[in-house]
Amino acid sequence: MSAETALTQIKDRKYFASLSRYSGDLLFVGVNYDEQSKTHECRIERFFKQSLK
């Protein structure tokens, strides 16, 4: 899995739905750890409330 795949999963599975009463913008963070190379990959996306409908 990649960090991009993690972000897609967050959006597709609507993990943010429990925050429907939250009035601010959100940051979605996808993190991946590669066991072979011992490196981390991180993607951060800012989402505005109106884009979550």
C-alpha distance matrix in Angstrom:
0.0 3.8 6.9 8.2 6.1 7.1 10.4 10.8 10.3 12.9 15.2 15.0 15.6 18.1 17.4 20.1 22.8 24.4 25.2 27.4 30.5 29.1 30.9 29.0 26.0 22.5 19.7 16.1 13.8 10.1 9.3 6.8 8.8 9.1 11.7 13.4 14.3 14.5 13.3 11.7 10.5 11.8 12.6 15.6 17.3 20.8 21.8 25.4 26.8 28.2 24.8 23.6 26.2
3.8 0.0 3.8 5.3 5.1 6.4 8.8 9.9 10.6 12.6 14.5 15.2 16.3 18.2 17.6 19.6 22.7 24.4 24.7 26.8 29.8 28.0 29.4 27.1 24.0 20.5 17.5 14.2 11.7 8.0 7.4 5.5 8.4 9.0 12.4 13.9 13.7 13.9 11.8 9.8 7.6 8.8 9.3 12.6 14.5 18.1 19.6 23.3 25.1 26.5 23.1 22.3 25.3
6.9 3.8 0.0 3.8 5.4 5.0 6.4 8.7 9.8 10.7 12.7 14.3 15.4 16.5 15.6 17.1 20.5 22.1 21.9 24.1 26.9 24.8 26.1 23.6 20.5 17.1 13.9 10.7 8.1 4.5 4.8 5.1 8.7 10.6 14.1 16.0 15.2 14.7 12.0 9.0 6.1 5.7 5.8 8.9 11.0 14.6 16.3 20.1 22.0 23.7 20.5 19.8 23.1
8.2 5.3 3.8 0.0 3.8 5.4 5.2 6.3 8.7 10.0 10.9 12.2 14.2 15.3 15.3 16.6 19.7 21.9 21.7 23.4 26.4 24.5 25.5 23.1 19.7 16.7 13.9 10.7 9.3 6.5 8.3 8.8 12.4 13.8 17.3 18.9 18.1 18.1 15.3 12.6 9.2 8.4 6.6 9.2 10.0 13.6 14.8 18.5 20.5 21.6 18.2 17.8 20.9
6.1 5.1 5.4 3.8 0.0 3.8 5.4 5.0 6.2 8.7 10.0 10.3 11.9 13.9 14.0 16.1 18.8 21.0 21.4 23.1 26.3 24.9 26.3 24.4 21.3 18.0 15.6 12.0 10.9 7.7 9.3 9.1 12.6 13.9 17.0 18.7 18.7 18.8 16.5 14.0 11.4 11.0 9.8 12.1 12.7 16.0 16.5 20.1 21.5 22.5 19.0 18.0 20.7
7.1 6.4 5.0 5.4 3.8 0.0 3.8 5.4 5.1 6.3 8.8 9.9 10.5 12.0 11.2 13.3 16.3 18.1 18.5 20.6 23.7 22.1 23.9 22.0 19.1 15.6 13.2 9.4 8.0 4.9 6.9 7.9 11.5 13.7 16.6 18.9 19.0 18.2 16.0 13.0 10.8 9.6 8.8 10.5 11.4 14.5 15.1 18.7 19.8 21.4 18.3 16.8 19.7
10.4 8.8 6.4 5.2 5.4 3.8 0.0 3.8 5.4 5.1 6.4 8.6 10.0 10.5 10.3 11.5 14.6 16.8 16.6 18.3 21.4 19.7 21.0 19.0 15.9 12.6 10.4 6.7 6.6 5.0 8.5 10.5 14.2 16.6 19.7 22.0 21.5 20.7 18.1 14.8 12.0 9.8 7.6 8.2 8.2 11.1 11.5 15.0 16.4 17.9 14.7 13.6 16.7
10.8 9.9 8.7 6.3 5.0 5.4 3.8 0.0 3.8 5.5 5.2 6.0 8.4 9.7 10.7 12.3 14.7 17.4 17.6 18.8 22.2 21.1 22.3 20.8 17.7 14.8 13.3 9.8 10.3 8.6 11.7 12.9 16.6 18.4 21.5 23.5 23.4 23.1 20.7 17.7 14.8 13.2 10.9 11.6 10.7 13.3 12.8 16.1 17.1 17.8 14.3 13.2 15.7
10.3 10.6 9.8 8.7 6.2 5.1 5.4 3.8 0.0 3.8 5.4 5.0 5.8 8.0 8.4 11.0 13.1 15.5 16.5 17.9 21.4 20.6 22.5 21.3 18.7 15.5 14.2 10.6 10.9 9.1 11.7 12.8 16.2 18.3 20.9 23.3 23.7 23.0 21.0 18.1 15.8 14.3 12.8 13.5 13.1 15.3 14.6 17.7 18.1 19.2 16.1 14.0 16.3
12.9 12.6 10.7 10.0 8.7 6.3 5.1 5.5 3.8 0.0 3.8 5.8 5.6 5.9 5.5 7.5 10.1 12.3 12.9 14.6 17.9 16.9 18.8 17.7 15.2 12.0 11.0 7.6 8.7 8.3 11.4 13.5 17.0 19.6 22.2 24.9 25.0 23.9 21.7 18.3 16.1 13.9 12.1 11.7 11.1 12.7 11.8 14.8 15.0 16.6 13.8 11.5 14.2
15.2 14.5 12.7 10.9 10.0 8.8 6.4 5.2 5.4 3.8 0.0 3.8 5.6 5.0 6.9 7.7 9.7 12.8 13.0 13.8 17.3 16.5 17.9 17.0 14.4 11.8 11.5 8.7 10.8 10.8 14.3 16.4 20.1 22.5 25.3 27.7 27.6 26.8 24.4 21.0 18.3 16.0 13.4 12.7 10.9 12.0 10.3 12.9 13.0 13.8 10.8 8.7 11.1
15.0 15.2 14.3 12.2 10.3 9.9 8.6 6.0 5.0 5.8 3.8 0.0 3.8 5.5 8.1 10.0 10.9 14.2 15.2 15.6 19.4 19.2 20.9 20.4 18.0 15.5 15.3 12.3 14.0 13.2 16.3 17.7 21.2 23.2 25.9 28.2 28.5 28.0 25.9 22.8 20.3 18.4 16.2 16.0 14.4 15.8 13.9 16.2 15.9 16.3 13.2 10.9 12.3
15.6 16.3 15.4 14.2 11.9 10.5 10.0 8.4 5.8 5.6 5.6 3.8 0.0 3.8 5.6 8.5 9.0 11.7 13.5 14.3 18.0 18.1 20.4 20.2 18.3 15.6 15.7 12.7 14.2 13.6 16.4 17.9 21.1 23.4 25.7 28.4 29.0 28.0 26.3 23.1 21.1 19.2 17.5 17.2 16.0 17.1 15.3 17.5 16.6 17.5 15.0 12.0 13.2
18.1 18.2 16.5 15.3 13.9 12.0 10.5 9.7 8.0 5.9 5.0 5.5 3.8 0.0 3.8 5.2 5.5 8.7 10.0 10.6 14.3 14.5 16.6 16.7 15.0 12.6 13.4 11.1 13.5 13.9 17.1 19.3 22.6 25.3 27.7 30.5 30.8 29.5 27.5 24.1 21.9 19.5 17.4 16.2 14.6 14.9 12.7 14.4 13.1 14.2 12.2 8.8 10.2
17.4 17.6 15.6 15.3 14.0 11.2 10.3 10.7 8.4 5.5 6.9 8.1 5.6 3.8 0.0 3.8 5.6 7.2 8.7 10.6 13.8 13.5 16.2 16.0 14.6 11.7 12.2 9.9 11.7 12.4 15.2 17.6 20.7 23.7 25.8 28.9 29.1 27.5 25.6 22.2 20.5 18.0 16.4 15.2 14.4 14.8 13.1 15.1 14.0 16.0 14.3 11.0 13.0
20.1 19.6 17.1 16.6 16.1 13.3 11.5 12.3 11.0 7.5 7.7 10.0 8.5 5.2 3.8 0.0 3.8 5.5 5.5 7.4 10.5 9.9 12.4 12.3 11.2 8.7 10.1 8.9 11.7 13.4 16.5 19.4 22.6 25.8 28.1 31.2 31.1 29.3 27.1 23.5 21.5 18.6 16.6 14.6 13.2 12.6 10.6 12.0 10.6 12.9 11.8 8.5 10.8
22.8 22.7 20.5 19.7 18.8 16.3 14.6 14.7 13.1 10.1 9.7 10.9 9.0 5.5 5.6 3.8 0.0 3.8 5.3 5.5 9.1 9.9 12.6 13.6 13.2 11.6 13.6 12.7 15.5 17.0 20.1 22.8 26.0 29.0 31.3 34.3 34.4 32.8 30.7 27.1 25.2 22.3 20.3 18.3 16.6 15.7 13.1 13.7 11.3 13.0 12.5 8.8 9.7
24.4 24.4 22.1 21.9 21.0 18.1 16.8 17.4 15.5 12.3 12.8 14.2 11.7 8.7 7.2 5.5 3.8 0.0 3.8 5.6 7.8 8.8 12.2 13.5 13.9 12.3 14.4 13.9 16.4 18.2 20.9 23.7 26.5 29.8 31.7 35.0 35.2 33.1 31.3 27.7 26.2 23.3 21.7 19.6 18.4 17.3 15.1 15.6 13.1 15.4 15.5 11.9 12.9
25.2 24.7 21.9 21.7 21.4 18.5 16.6 17.6 16.5 12.9 13.0 15.2 13.5 10.0 8.7 5.5 5.3 3.8 0.0 3.8 5.5 5.2 8.6 9.7 10.4 9.3 12.0 12.4 15.3 17.8 20.6 23.8 26.8 30.2 32.3 35.6 35.3 33.2 31.0 27.3 25.6 22.4 20.6 17.9 16.4 14.7 12.6 12.6 10.1 13.0 13.5 10.4 12.0
27.4 26.8 24.1 23.4 23.1 20.6 18.3 18.8 17.9 14.6 13.8 15.6 14.3 10.6 10.6 7.4 5.5 5.6 3.8 0.0 3.8 5.5 7.9 10.1 11.0 11.0 14.1 14.7 18.0 20.3 23.5 26.6 29.8 33.0 35.4 38.5 38.2 36.3 34.0 30.3 28.3 25.0 22.8 20.1 18.0 15.9 13.1 12.2 8.9 11.0 12.1 9.1 9.5
30.5 29.8 26.9 26.4 26.3 23.7 21.4 22.2 21.4 17.9 17.3 19.4 18.0 14.3 13.8 10.5 9.1 7.8 5.5 3.8 0.0 3.8 6.2 9.2 11.4 12.2 15.6 16.9 20.0 22.8 25.7 29.1 32.1 35.5 37.7 40.9 40.5 38.4 36.0 32.3 30.5 27.1 25.0 22.0 20.0 17.6 15.0 13.6 10.3 12.6 14.5 12.1 12.5
29.1 28.0 24.8 24.5 24.9 22.1 19.7 21.1 20.6 16.9 16.5 19.2 18.1 14.5 13.5 9.9 9.9 8.8 5.2 5.5 3.8 0.0 3.8 5.9 8.3 9.1 12.5 14.4 17.5 20.6 23.4 26.9 29.9 33.4 35.7 38.9 38.2 36.0 33.5 29.7 27.9 24.4 22.4 19.1 17.3 14.7 12.6 11.4 8.7 11.9 13.7 11.7 13.1
30.9 29.4 26.1 25.5 26.3 23.9 21.0 22.3 22.5 18.8 17.9 20.9 20.4 16.6 16.2 12.4 12.6 12.2 8.6 7.9 6.2 3.8 0.0 3.8 7.0 9.3 13.0 15.4 18.8 22.0 25.1 28.6 31.7 35.2 37.7 40.7 39.7 37.6 34.9 31.1 29.1 25.4 23.0 19.5 17.3 14.1 12.0 9.8 7.3 10.2 12.7 11.7 13.1
29.0 27.1 23.6 23.1 24.4 22.0 19.0 20.8 21.3 17.7 17.0 20.4 20.2 16.7 16.0 12.3 13.6 13.5 9.7 10.1 9.2 5.9 3.8 0.0 3.8 6.6 10.0 13.0 16.1 19.6 22.5 26.2 29.2 32.6 35.3 38.1 36.9 34.9 32.0 28.2 26.1 22.4 20.0 16.4 14.3 11.0 9.5 7.7 6.7 10.2 12.0 11.7 13.9
26.0 24.0 20.5 19.7 21.3 19.1 15.9 17.7 18.7 15.2 14.4 18.0 18.3 15.0 14.6 11.2 13.2 13.9 10.4 11.0 11.4 8.3 7.0 3.8 0.0 3.8 7.0 10.0 13.3 16.7 19.8 23.4 26.6 29.8 32.7 35.4 34.1 32.3 29.2 25.5 23.1 19.3 16.7 13.1 10.7 7.3 5.9 4.8 5.4 8.9 9.7 9.8 12.8
22.5 20.5 17.1 16.7 18.0 15.6 12.6 14.8 15.5 12.0 11.8 15.5 15.6 12.6 11.7 8.7 11.6 12.3 9.3 11.0 12.2 9.1 9.3 6.6 3.8 0.0 3.8 6.4 9.7 13.1 16.2 19.8 23.0 26.3 29.1 31.8 30.6 28.8 25.9 22.1 19.8 16.1 13.7 10.3 8.4 5.9 5.2 6.5 7.3 10.8 10.3 9.6 13.1
19.7 17.5 13.9 13.9 15.6 13.2 10.4 13.3 14.2 11.0 11.5 15.3 15.7 13.4 12.2 10.1 13.6 14.4 12.0 14.1 15.6 12.5 13.0 10.0 7.0 3.8 0.0 3.8 6.4 9.9 12.8 16.5 19.6 22.8 25.7 28.4 27.0 25.2 22.2 18.4 16.2 12.4 10.1 6.6 5.7 4.5 6.1 8.8 10.6 13.6 12.3 11.8 15.6
16.1 14.2 10.7 10.7 12.0 9.4 6.7 9.8 10.6 7.6 8.7 12.3 12.7 11.1 9.9 8.9 12.7 13.9 12.4 14.7 16.9 14.4 15.4 13.0 10.0 6.4 3.8 0.0 3.8 6.7 10.1 13.5 16.9 20.1 23.0 25.6 24.6 23.0 20.1 16.4 14.0 10.5 8.2 5.7 5.2 6.4 7.3 10.7 12.2 14.8 12.7 11.7 15.4
13.8 11.7 8.1 9.3 10.9 8.0 6.6 10.3 10.9 8.7 10.8 14.0 14.2 13.5 11.7 11.7 15.5 16.4 15.3 18.0 20.0 17.5 18.8 16.1 13.3 9.7 6.4 3.8 0.0 3.8 6.5 10.1 13.3 16.6 19.4 22.1 21.0 19.3 16.4 12.6 10.5 7.1 5.8 4.6 6.6 8.9 10.8 14.3 15.9 18.5 16.3 15.3 19.0
10.1 8.0 4.5 6.5 7.7 4.9 5.0 8.6 9.1 8.3 10.8 13.2 13.6 13.9 12.4 13.4 17.0 18.2 17.8 20.3 22.8 20.6 22.0 19.6 16.7 13.1 9.9 6.7 3.8 0.0 3.8 6.9 10.4 13.4 16.4 18.9 18.2 16.8 14.1 10.5 8.2 5.7 5.2 6.4 8.6 11.7 13.4 17.0 18.7 20.9 18.1 17.1 20.5
9.3 7.4 4.8 8.3 9.3 6.9 8.5 11.7 11.7 11.4 14.3 16.3 16.4 17.1 15.2 16.5 20.1 20.9 20.6 23.5 25.7 23.4 25.1 22.5 19.8 16.2 12.8 10.1 6.5 3.8 0.0 3.8 6.8 10.1 13.0 15.6 14.8 13.1 10.6 7.0 5.7 4.5 6.5 8.7 11.7 14.8 16.9 20.5 22.2 24.6 21.9 20.8 24.3
6.8 5.5 5.1 8.8 9.1 7.9 10.5 12.9 12.8 13.5 16.4 17.7 17.9 19.3 17.6 19.4 22.8 23.7 23.8 26.6 29.1 26.9 28.6 26.2 23.4 19.8 16.5 13.5 10.1 6.9 3.8 0.0 3.8 6.6 9.6 12.1 11.7 10.4 8.4 5.6 5.1 6.4 8.9 11.9 14.8 18.2 20.1 23.8 25.5 27.6 24.7 23.7 26.9
8.8 8.4 8.7 12.4 12.6 11.5 14.2 16.6 16.2 17.0 20.1 21.2 21.1 22.6 20.7 22.6 26.0 26.5 26.8 29.8 32.1 29.9 31.7 29.2 26.6 23.0 19.6 16.9 13.3 10.4 6.8 3.8 0.0 3.8 6.2 9.0 8.7 6.9 5.8 4.5 6.4 8.9 12.1 15.0 18.2 21.5 23.6 27.3 29.0 31.3 28.5 27.3 30.6
9.1 9.0 10.6 13.8 13.9 13.7 16.6 18.4 18.3 19.6 22.5 23.2 23.4 25.3 23.7 25.8 29.0 29.8 30.2 33.0 35.5 33.4 35.2 32.6 29.8 26.3 22.8 20.1 16.6 13.4 10.1 6.6 3.8 0.0 3.8 5.6 5.7 5.4 5.4 6.4 8.1 11.4 14.4 17.8 20.9 24.3 26.5 30.2 32.0 34.1 31.0 30.1 33.2
11.7 12.4 14.1 17.3 17.0 16.6 19.7 21.5 20.9 22.2 25.3 25.9 25.7 27.7 25.8 28.1 31.3 31.7 32.3 35.4 37.7 35.7 37.7 35.3 32.7 29.1 25.7 23.0 19.4 16.4 13.0 9.6 6.2 3.8 0.0 3.8 5.7 5.0 7.3 9.0 11.6 14.7 17.9 21.1 24.2 27.6 29.7 33.4 35.0 37.2 34.3 33.0 36.2
13.4 13.9 16.0 18.9 18.7 18.9 22.0 23.5 23.3 24.9 27.7 28.2 28.4 30.5 28.9 31.2 34.3 35.0 35.6 38.5 40.9 38.9 40.7 38.1 35.4 31.8 28.4 25.6 22.1 18.9 15.6 12.1 9.0 5.6 3.8 0.0 3.8 5.6 8.1 10.9 13.1 16.7 19.7 23.2 26.3 29.8 32.0 35.7 37.6 39.6 36.5 35.5 38.6
14.3 13.7 15.2 18.1 18.7 19.0 21.5 23.4 23.7 25.0 27.6 28.5 29.0 30.8 29.1 31.1 34.4 35.2 35.3 38.2 40.5 38.2 39.7 36.9 34.1 30.6 27.0 24.6 21.0 18.2 14.8 11.7 8.7 5.7 5.7 3.8 0.0 3.8 5.4 8.9 11.1 14.8 18.0 21.4 24.7 28.2 30.7 34.4 36.6 38.6 35.6 35.0 38.2
14.5 13.9 14.7 18.1 18.8 18.2 20.7 23.1 23.0 23.9 26.8 28.0 28.0 29.5 27.5 29.3 32.8 33.1 33.2 36.3 38.4 36.0 37.6 34.9 32.3 28.8 25.2 23.0 19.3 16.8 13.1 10.4 6.9 5.4 5.0 5.6 3.8 0.0 3.8 7.0 10.2 13.5 17.1 20.1 23.6 26.9 29.5 33.1 35.1 37.5 34.7 33.8 37.2
13.3 11.8 12.0 15.3 16.5 16.0 18.1 20.7 21.0 21.7 24.4 25.9 26.3 27.5 25.6 27.1 30.7 31.3 31.0 34.0 36.0 33.5 34.9 32.0 29.2 25.9 22.2 20.1 16.4 14.1 10.6 8.4 5.8 5.4 7.3 8.1 5.4 3.8 0.0 3.8 6.8 10.1 13.6 16.7 20.2 23.5 26.3 29.9 32.1 34.4 31.6 31.0 34.5
11.7 9.8 9.0 12.6 14.0 13.0 14.8 17.7 18.1 18.3 21.0 22.8 23.1 24.1 22.2 23.5 27.1 27.7 27.3 30.3 32.3 29.7 31.1 28.2 25.5 22.1 18.4 16.4 12.6 10.5 7.0 5.6 4.5 6.4 9.0 10.9 8.9 7.0 3.8 0.0 3.8 6.6 10.2 13.2 16.7 19.9 22.6 26.2 28.4 30.7 28.0 27.4 30.9
10.5 7.6 6.1 9.2 11.4 10.8 12.0 14.8 15.8 16.1 18.3 20.3 21.1 21.9 20.5 21.5 25.2 26.2 25.6 28.3 30.5 27.9 29.1 26.1 23.1 19.8 16.2 14.0 10.5 8.2 5.7 5.1 6.4 8.1 11.6 13.1 11.1 10.2 6.8 3.8 0.0 3.8 6.9 10.3 13.6 17.1 19.7 23.4 25.7 27.8 24.9 24.6 28.1
11.8 8.8 5.7 8.4 11.0 9.6 9.8 13.2 14.3 13.9 16.0 18.4 19.2 19.5 18.0 18.6 22.3 23.3 22.4 25.0 27.1 24.4 25.4 22.4 19.3 16.1 12.4 10.5 7.1 5.7 4.5 6.4 8.9 11.4 14.7 16.7 14.8 13.5 10.1 6.6 3.8 0.0 3.8 6.7 10.2 13.4 16.2 19.8 22.2 24.4 21.7 21.4 25.1
12.6 9.3 5.8 6.6 9.8 8.8 7.6 10.9 12.8 12.1 13.4 16.2 17.5 17.4 16.4 16.6 20.3 21.7 20.6 22.8 25.0 22.4 23.0 20.0 16.7 13.7 10.1 8.2 5.8 5.2 6.5 8.9 12.1 14.4 17.9 19.7 18.0 17.1 13.6 10.2 6.9 3.8 0.0 3.8 6.7 10.2 12.9 16.5 19.1 21.0 18.3 18.3 21.9
15.6 12.6 8.9 9.2 12.1 10.5 8.2 11.6 13.5 11.7 12.7 16.0 17.2 16.2 15.2 14.6 18.3 19.6 17.9 20.1 22.0 19.1 19.5 16.4 13.1 10.3 6.6 5.7 4.6 6.4 8.7 11.9 15.0 17.8 21.1 23.2 21.4 20.1 16.7 13.2 10.3 6.7 3.8 0.0 3.8 6.8 9.8 13.3 15.9 18.1 15.8 15.9 19.7
17.3 14.5 11.0 10.0 12.7 11.4 8.2 10.7 13.1 11.1 10.9 14.4 16.0 14.6 14.4 13.2 16.6 18.4 16.4 18.0 20.0 17.3 17.3 14.3 10.7 8.4 5.7 5.2 6.6 8.6 11.7 14.8 18.2 20.9 24.2 26.3 24.7 23.6 20.2 16.7 13.6 10.2 6.7 3.8 0.0 3.8 6.4 9.9 12.8 14.6 12.1 12.7 16.5
20.8 18.1 14.6 13.6 16.0 14.5 11.1 13.3 15.3 12.7 12.0 15.8 17.1 14.9 14.8 12.6 15.7 17.3 14.7 15.9 17.6 14.7 14.1 11.0 7.3 5.9 4.5 6.4 8.9 11.7 14.8 18.2 21.5 24.3 27.6 29.8 28.2 26.9 23.5 19.9 17.1 13.4 10.2 6.8 3.8 0.0 3.8 6.7 9.8 11.9 10.2 11.2 14.9
21.8 19.6 16.3 14.8 16.5 15.1 11.5 12.8 14.6 11.8 10.3 13.9 15.3 12.7 13.1 10.6 13.1 15.1 12.6 13.1 15.0 12.6 12.0 9.5 5.9 5.2 6.1 7.3 10.8 13.4 16.9 20.1 23.6 26.5 29.7 32.0 30.7 29.5 26.3 22.6 19.7 16.2 12.9 9.8 6.4 3.8 0.0 3.7 6.4 8.4 6.6 7.5 11.1
25.4 23.3 20.1 18.5 20.1 18.7 15.0 16.1 17.7 14.8 12.9 16.2 17.5 14.4 15.1 12.0 13.7 15.6 12.6 12.2 13.6 11.4 9.8 7.7 4.8 6.5 8.8 10.7 14.3 17.0 20.5 23.8 27.3 30.2 33.4 35.7 34.4 33.1 29.9 26.2 23.4 19.8 16.5 13.3 9.9 6.7 3.7 0.0 3.8 5.6 5.6 7.2 10.1
26.8 25.1 22.0 20.5 21.5 19.8 16.4 17.1 18.1 15.0 13.0 15.9 16.6 13.1 14.0 10.6 11.3 13.1 10.1 8.9 10.3 8.7 7.3 6.7 5.4 7.3 10.6 12.2 15.9 18.7 22.2 25.5 29.0 32.0 35.0 37.6 36.6 35.1 32.1 28.4 25.7 22.2 19.1 15.9 12.8 9.8 6.4 3.8 0.0 3.8 5.5 5.6 7.8
28.2 26.5 23.7 21.6 22.5 21.4 17.9 17.8 19.2 16.6 13.8 16.3 17.5 14.2 16.0 12.9 13.0 15.4 13.0 11.0 12.6 11.9 10.2 10.2 8.9 10.8 13.6 14.8 18.5 20.9 24.6 27.6 31.3 34.1 37.2 39.6 38.6 37.5 34.4 30.7 27.8 24.4 21.0 18.1 14.6 11.9 8.4 5.6 3.8 0.0 3.8 5.5 6.2
24.8 23.1 20.5 18.2 19.0 18.3 14.7 14.3 16.1 13.8 10.8 13.2 15.0 12.2 14.3 11.8 12.5 15.5 13.5 12.1 14.5 13.7 12.7 12.0 9.7 10.3 12.3 12.7 16.3 18.1 21.9 24.7 28.5 31.0 34.3 36.5 35.6 34.7 31.6 28.0 24.9 21.7 18.3 15.8 12.1 10.2 6.6 5.6 5.5 3.8 0.0 3.8 5.7
23.6 22.3 19.8 17.8 18.0 16.8 13.6 13.2 14.0 11.5 8.7 10.9 12.0 8.8 11.0 8.5 8.8 11.9 10.4 9.1 12.1 11.7 11.7 11.7 9.8 9.6 11.8 11.7 15.3 17.1 20.8 23.7 27.3 30.1 33.0 35.5 35.0 33.8 31.0 27.4 24.6 21.4 18.3 15.9 12.7 11.2 7.5 7.2 5.6 5.5 3.8 0.0 3.8
26.2 25.3 23.1 20.9 20.7 19.7 16.7 15.7 16.3 14.2 11.1 12.3 13.2 10.2 13.0 10.8 9.7 12.9 12.0 9.5 12.5 13.1 13.1 13.9 12.8 13.1 15.6 15.4 19.0 20.5 24.3 26.9 30.6 33.2 36.2 38.6 38.2 37.2 34.5 30.9 28.1 25.1 21.9 19.7 16.5 14.9 11.1 10.1 7.8 6.2 5.7 3.8 0.0
